[in-house]
Amino acid sequence: MNGINRVLLATDASAASDNAAHVARKIASLESADLHVVLAHVLRGAAGEVDQALLNDDRNRLATLQADIGDRVTVALEYGYSAARTIVSYARSHLIDLIAIGTHGRGSFARFFVGSVAAEVLRTAHTPVIVAGPEAQPATSGFGCVLAAVDFSDASKEVLRYAATIAYRCNARLVAVHVIDNTRVPGYAQVQAAQNRDDQALAELNSFVKAADLQTEADTHIKVGAVHDQIVATGREYNAELICTGSSGQGALGYRLLGSVADRVVRTSDAPVLVHRHADAHKVLDA
């Protein structure tokens, strides 16, 4: 992956954004990157009216956040009719390499908040996006373990390389997992056939990892089951503090986020999830 020079924390300065802030600051520190903090103030009505009380509140929360983070940060209060579009526009105009954004928990998040800020940012951003829910427990320094979910597509090779670079930077364990979706494989319950398939998949995964020419060693694992369930379960099994997955490719990690593997991993993971967009997805969205 190219170096991360600018990290954007998209925040509403609430407690729900704390873990996203933690991850953004951690990666910015690891990469010696500039940290940008943006709070999007949503305009109301056709005339773009500003609620002065809410605006003052946003300014106070942003000032508090800036004081907490320190001097090495660019803080911006941006205005727009859509928080997500305002965030993505800022990311593009300021050449942001990575966006971090928080969620408000499993209650509202269980619907994957169709039309919500984080979902729209995931769908439209031209950079990788880290989503951190309030349940995430990020490490105090670096990441102890980074998990990369791969499906043997070119897109997931990018995911693997991105995860490997982060793992290398903080001397973390890298785990690469490929999930055999037994909900789509007829007769997979036959034990011998299952074993043969597992062995073949592990050999393919090892070849895939070797061909990626990573900066660090990767532990490789094959899991069987529903793809998103097994990715999240593997993250818990290895105490992964960051899960990396894709939103494009020819395999299980399909381009469309809503209803996809990436969507479900984001919804159910205890750890922050980095969703890496493949270049082909950008072309589709821009067409």
N, C-alpha and C positions, 0 to 999 in steps of 0.2 A: 504494500500500500504506500501511497505518497505520505509524506509527513503531515502530522496534524499541527497546523500553525495557529488556527483560530477555533476556539470552542465556544459555542453559544448555549447559555443556560436560558431556556424559556421558562419564566416563572410567573406565578401570581403572588409570590411572597407569602404563601400560606404554609402551614405545617406539612401539607401534602407534597410540597415541592422540595422539602428538606433533603430527601434522599437523592433527588436529581441534582441538587446543588452539590451534594457531597461527591457524587460521581464526576460531575463536570469539573470540579476543582481538582479532583484526584488526577484525572486524565490531563488536564491543562498543566499540572505540575510535572507529571511524568514526561510530557512532550515539550516542556518549556514553551507552551503555547499561550497566546493571548486569550484571556477569558472575557467574553462579552455576556452581560446579563440584560435581558430584555423583558420588560413587562408591557404587554399589549393592552392598552386601554380601548375598549370597544365603544365606538360612537353609536348614538341612538337616534332613530328617526331619519327621515329622508334628508333633513337638513344637516345631519351630522352633529347633533346636539351633544354637548358635554355635560355630564352630571358633575357639578363642581364638588359636591361632597365626596363622591366616589373618586374623583380625580385627586383631591387632596389626600384621601386615604391611600391611593396608589403611590403617590409621591412619598408619603411618610414611610410606607412599607419598603419602597425601593431604597430610600436613604438608610433605613435600618439595615437592610441587606448589604448595602455597600460598606457600611461601617463594620459589619461582621466579617466580610471577605477581606477587606483591606484595600491598599492602593493599586495593586496590579490587576485592575479590572476596568472595563469600559461599561458603564451603566447607561441604559437608554429607556425612556418611557416613550413608546411608539403608539400612534393613534391609527385606528382603522375600523371598518365595519365588521371585519372578521379577525378574530385573534390569530387563528391559524395562518391566514393569508398574510397578515402583518408580520408574523414570525418568519415565515418562509421568504417573504420579500426582503426582510432585513438580512437573512442568511445569505441570500443571493448577492445583494448589493455590497455586503461586507466580506464576501469570499470566505464564508464560514465552512470549515471542514467537517464539523461534527456538531449535532444538536442534541442537547439533553433536556428532557421534559418529564415532569411528574404526572402522576395520576391520583385520583381521589379515592382509591380503594376498591374493594371487590363489589361493594353494593352497587354504585353507579357504573362501575367498570365492567360488571358481569355482562352487560349488553354490548360491550366494547364501544360504549358511548357513541353510537352512530351519529355522525354530524358534530361530534365534539372536537375540541381543540387538538388533543393528542392524535386522534385518528386521522384528522385532516392533515396534520403535519407529517405523519407517517406516509400518507398517500401521496403527498405533493412535494416533499422535500427532495432536493437534488444531492443530499448528503446522507451519510449514515445517521440514524437517530437512536439515541438511548432512551428507553422508557423505564422509569423507576417508580414503582408503587410504594405506598407507605409501609408495606410488609417487608420490603427489602432491607437487608442488614449488611450494608457495604462495610468492607474492612477499613480499619483506621488508616492504613497506608498500603498503596499498591493493591494488587489482587492476588490472592493465594492460589486461585484456580480459575482458568478461563475455559469455557466449554464452547466448542464450535460444532454446529449441526450441519452435516453435509449430505448432499444427495447425488454427488458425482457430476453435477452440472458445472459449466464454466462459472455460473453465478456463485455457487457454493465454494468454488475454489478461491474466489475473491474473499468470501466470508472467512474461510480458513486462514488465508494469508493475513487478513486484518486482525483476526484473533491472535495469530501467532506473533505478530508485531507487538501487540499490547502485552502478551504474556512475556515476551522477550524483554521488553522495557522494564518490567517490574519483577523479573525473575520468578514468574509464576508457572505453575503446572499447566500444560495445555492438554486438553482432552478433546479428541475428535470422535464424534459419534455419528453413525449412520443407522437409521431405523428402518427395519423391514416392516412394512405395513401389512400385518396379517389380516386386517379387515378387508383387504383387496386381493388376497392370494388364496384362491380356492384350494381346499385340501391341505392347507399348511399344517394342520394338526397331525399329519402323518410324520412320525418322529424321525425316520431316516431321511425323508425328503427335507424336513426342516433343518436337520444337522448339515446336510450337503449344502443347502442354501446359505446357512450361516457361515460355513467355511469359505464358500465362494465369495460371499459379501465381504468377509474380513480380508481376504486376499486382495479384493478390488479396492477396499478402503486403504490398505497399506500401500498399494501402488499409487493410489490417488494422492495420498499424503506425500509420498516420496517425490512424485512429479511436481508437486507444488513448490518444492525447494524452499522450505520454511527456514526461518532464522533460529528456530528452537525445536527440540524433539517434541513429538506428540504421542500421547497414549491413545490407542485406537480401540474402539468398542463397537460391537454390533448389538443392537437391541431389537426386540420384536414386540409389536403392538401398535396401538394408535400413535401416529408420529408425534403429535404435540404432547401427548401424555408421557411418552418415553423420553422426549427431550427434557421436559421439566423434571421427571423422576431421576434422570441421570444427573442433572444439575444438582439435585438434592443429595444423591448418592455420593457425589464427589465434592460436596460443599462448594460448588462453583459460585463465585462472587460476581461473575459476569457471564451471560449466555449470549452467544452471537449466532444469528440466523439470517436468512435471506428472504427477500420478497420478490425474487425473480429467478427464473431458471426453468429448465425442462423437466425437472424432477418434482418431488413432493412439495418443494418450497415454491409454489406457484406465485405469479406476479401479483394477482389481485389480493389485497390484504384482507378485505372483509370475508370472513369464513375460511381463511387460509390457515396453514400451519403457523405462520408468523403471528397472525392475529391471536390464535389460541395460546401460543406460548407466552405472548405478552400478557394476556389476560390472567394466566394461571401461575406464572413463575413467581417464586419468592425473591429471586435475584433480579437485578437490573438486566434488561434485555436490549442488546444492540441489534437493530434491524438494518441490514446493509442492502441498499438498492443497487441492482445491476444496471449498467449503462443502457441496456436495451429497454428497460422500463422507462427511463427518462425519455427516450425517443418516442415511445408509445404515448406518454402523457403530453408531450409537446406537439404531437402531430395534430 
